Amino acid sequence: MQDEESSGGSRFRPRVAATAVALQFRAAPVGAWALLVTTVAGGVAPAAVAWCGKLLFDEIGRGHDADPWRAGGLAAAMGMAGVVMAAMAQATGYLDDLVRQRLAVAVERRLFAKVNEFRGLRRFEDPAFHDRLRLATQASTDAPHNITGFCQQAVQALAQTGGFLGVLLAVWPPMAVLLLACGAASLVSRLALARRQIAVAESVSGRYRRQLFYRSLLTDPRAAKEIRLFGLGGFLHGRLVEAIGSASAAELAVKRRGALAQTGYAVLNAVVTGTGIVIVAVGAAHGRFSVGDVSLFVAATAGIQGAFTGVVVQAGMAAEAVRLFGHYTDLMELPDDLPAGSAPVPRSSGRVEFRDVWFRYDEDGPWILRGVDLVLPAGAAVGLVGRNGAGKSTLVKLLCRFYDPDRGAILWDGTDLRDLDVEELRARIGVTFQDYLTYDFTAQDNIGIGDLPHREDGDRVRAAARLAGIDDELAALPHGYRTQLSRVHLDDDQDGERGVTLSGGQWQRVALARSLMRSDASLLILDEPSSGLDAEAEHRVHRTLAEHRAGRTGLLISHRLGALREADTIAVLADGRIAETGTHDELMRRGGHYATLFTLQAAGYRDEPADLVETETIP
Ligand SMILES: Nc1ncnc2c1ncn2[C@@H]1O[C@H](COP(=O)(O)OP(=O)(O)OP(=O)(O)O)[C@@H](O)[C@H]1O
C-alpha cells in the first residue's frame, strides 16, 4: 500500500496541497480569512515603515531647511505603524492557534469516521495500513496547518519582497539580483532536504509502530503479570530502546545534513549583505546616496532576507506536510475492502447454509476452509467441534461477513451474504467471540453497548445479565451497574473513585450478556462462551441459554463437548471440511472423530486411564 504509485512518491502533489488549504477554509472559515488578511497586512507593513524611515531621514538630512511638522508627522506615523504591527502580530498568533486547533479536530474527525467505514477486517490486519494510518494521524495535527502556513508565508513574503525589491532597484539594482539568487538556491536545497527527511520518516514508520507496541505493553496492566513473572521487563525495554535508537539515528543524520547546508547558505547571505552594505556606504561617502538611501537599503536587505528565510523554512515544512497529508488523502480515498450489498435481510427464519465454502486469509497462505458444506436449520441449535486451528472461529467471522469466501457462498434464507445489507445483517446476529473485549467502561455500558439504542435501558441490561448468570454479582458492586470495570481508566466525573477488576469467568459472562442484548437477533453465535466458567456456572448458563434461544438459530462452539450434547445437530470440522454431522447419539454410534473426542474427555472425568479408551487418530 505504500507503493510509489498510491502515495505519490516524492513528487509534489498539488491536489493534496489544495485539499489541505480548502479544508482549512472549511474547518474555520472566519478565522482562516481573518488570518489571511492579518498576514498580508503584516507583510506589507515593514516596507511601509522602512519607507517612512527613509523619508524621515531625508527630511532631517535637509538640516535647517527641514520641515519640523513633516518630520514629526513621519515619526508619529512610524510609531503608529509599530503599534499596529505589534497588535497584528498578536492577532495573527491567536488566529493561527485557532485555525490550527479547528483544522486538527476536523482532520481527525474525518479520518476516524473513514476508518469506521471499512466493513471488513482485512485492512486492520495489514501493517502497511497501520503505518499509513499512523502517518495520517500524525498529519492531522500539523500538516494542513503547515501547508496553509506556507501559503500565507509565501503571500506575506511576496508582499514584503515586492515592496523592498523596488527600493533596492532604486538604490543599487545588483543587490536585488544577488539576494534573489541566494534565496532561490536556499529554497532548492531546503526542498531537497525535505524530500530526504520524508523518505527517512517513511522508512522508520514500522519502527515507530513497534515503539508504540512495546511502550503500551510495558504499561498495560494486563501484560504486567507475565512481564514480571517471566522477567520480560528488561527484554522488552531493550527492544523499545533499540526501536527508538534506530529510528532517531536515521533522522539525526538527515538533520545534520540539513544543518550543514543551511549554515552554508547563512554564510553566503552574510557575505552578500556585507558586500552590498560596504558598496552603498562607500557610495554615500562619495555623495551618490543619501543617508535615507543607506538606511532604506539596510532595511530592505534585511527585509528580503527575512522574508526568504521564512519562506525557505516554511517551504521545507510544507513539502513534508504535503507528503504526510498525502497519506491522509490517500487513506480517505481507499475503497472499502468488502463490496456493499443492499438487499434487506429477510425477516423470516434465519436459516444459514455454507455451500462449498473455501477460504484463506492471504492469497499465498494455506487454505483454512476447503469446501465447507453445512446447514444451520432455522430455529435449530448446531454445535461445532474441531481441534485447535481447525477453522471454527474463521467460520464465525465469515458468517458475520468480516471476510468473503474465496470460493462458494454463504446463504442467509437463500440469499448470498454478499448481496445483503451488511449492517442489517450484523444487527440480526448476536455473537460472543472467543477473543471478546473487556471495555474500561461501567458494567452497564459493558453490556448495554451490545445493543447501542438500548444502552441506557437498565431493565434490558439486567435481563441480559441474568441470562448470562452475572446479574447478582454486578448488582452487588460498590456502585452496582454504574461501577467502572477498570482500575486504570476512570471517567472525569469519577475522580477519586476506584473501579473494580472482574475475574476471567465474570468477564466472560459480561461478554455473553453483551451478545444477549440483541433480544431480536435471529442468529446467536457463541464461540467458547463458557471456557472460563466454573462447572456450576457453566451448567446454569447453558440451561438458561437453551430456554432463551428458543425459536432462534444457534451456533455453539465449544471444546467441552458436554456443553454441546443437547444441540439438535453437531458438526465436526476437520481438514477444512465438515467431516461428520449428526446428533450426539448418532455420532457416538458412528464411532468417528466426535466419539473419540467425547470418550477421551469423559474418561478424564471418570478418572480412567486414557490408554483404556479406544481412540481414533484425530485429524
Ligand atoms: N486473521 C488471521 N490471519 C491469518 N491467519 C489466521 C487469522 N485468524 C486465524 N488464522 C489462522 O487460521 C487457522 C484457523 O484459525 P481459527 O481461529 O479459525 O481456528 P479455531 O478452530 O477457532 O481454533 P481454536 O479451537 O484454537 O479456537 C489457524 O491456523 C490460524 O492461525
The ligand as an SDF file (V2000), in Angstrom:
LIG
                    3D

 31 33  0  0  0  0  0  0  0  0999 V2000
   -6.5180  -13.0320   10.9760 N   0  0  0  0  0  0  0  0  0  0  0  0
   -5.8410  -14.1240   10.5940 C   0  0  0  0  0  0  0  0  0  0  0  0
   -4.8770  -14.0280    9.6840 N   0  0  0  0  0  0  0  0  0  0  0  0
   -4.1810  -15.1170    9.2730 C   0  0  0  0  0  0  0  0  0  0  0  0
   -4.4090  -16.3500    9.7480 N   0  0  0  0  0  0  0  0  0  0  0  0
   -5.3670  -16.5090   10.6680 C   0  0  0  0  0  0  0  0  0  0  0  0
   -6.1270  -15.4120   11.1500 C   0  0  0  0  0  0  0  0  0  0  0  0
   -7.0100  -15.8630   12.0710 N   0  0  0  0  0  0  0  0  0  0  0  0
   -6.8130  -17.2000   12.1530 C   0  0  0  0  0  0  0  0  0  0  0  0
   -5.8360  -17.5840   11.3130 N   0  0  0  0  0  0  0  0  0  0  0  0
   -5.3690  -18.9720   11.0910 C   0  0  0  0  0  0  0  0  0  0  0  0
   -6.4890  -19.7150   10.6700 O   0  0  0  0  0  0  0  0  0  0  0  0
   -6.4730  -21.0070   11.2440 C   0  0  0  0  0  0  0  0  0  0  0  0
   -7.8290  -21.2850   11.8990 C   0  0  0  0  0  0  0  0  0  0  0  0
   -7.9740  -20.4180   12.9960 O   0  0  0  0  0  0  0  0  0  0  0  0
   -9.3260  -20.3830   13.8280 P   0  0  0  0  0  0  0  0  0  0  0  0
   -9.1760  -19.3160   14.8540 O   0  0  0  0  0  0  0  0  0  0  0  0
  -10.4710  -20.2800   12.9080 O   0  0  0  0  0  0  0  0  0  0  0  0
   -9.3140  -21.8340   14.4980 O   0  0  0  0  0  0  0  0  0  0  0  0
  -10.2820  -22.4530   15.6070 P   0  0  0  0  0  0  0  0  0  0  0  0
  -10.8110  -23.7030   15.0590 O   0  0  0  0  0  0  0  0  0  0  0  0
  -11.2750  -21.4470   16.0540 O   0  0  0  0  0  0  0  0  0  0  0  0
   -9.2130  -22.7600   16.7350 O   0  0  0  0  0  0  0  0  0  0  0  0
   -9.3780  -22.8170   18.3460 P   0  0  0  0  0  0  0  0  0  0  0  0
  -10.0830  -24.0600   18.6860 O   0  0  0  0  0  0  0  0  0  0  0  0
   -7.9730  -22.8680   18.7980 O   0  0  0  0  0  0  0  0  0  0  0  0
  -10.0830  -21.5840   18.7590 O   0  0  0  0  0  0  0  0  0  0  0  0
   -5.3080  -21.0400   12.1990 C   0  0  0  0  0  0  0  0  0  0  0  0
   -4.2730  -21.7400   11.5620 O   0  0  0  0  0  0  0  0  0  0  0  0
   -4.9110  -19.5940   12.3750 C   0  0  0  0  0  0  0  0  0  0  0  0
   -3.5260  -19.4460   12.5090 O   0  0  0  0  0  0  0  0  0  0  0  0
  1  2  1  0
  2  3  1  0
  2  7  2  0
  3  4  2  0
  4  5  1  0
  5  6  2  0
  6  7  1  0
  6 10  1  0
  7  8  1  0
  8  9  2  0
  9 10  1  0
 10 11  1  0
 11 12  1  0
 11 30  1  0
 12 13  1  0
 13 14  1  0
 13 28  1  0
 14 15  1  0
 15 16  1  0
 16 17  2  0
 16 18  1  0
 16 19  1  0
 19 20  1  0
 20 21  2  0
 20 22  1  0
 20 23  1  0
 23 24  1  0
 24 25  2  0
 24 26  1  0
 24 27  1  0
 28 29  1  0
 28 30  1  0
 30 31  1  0
M  END
$$$$
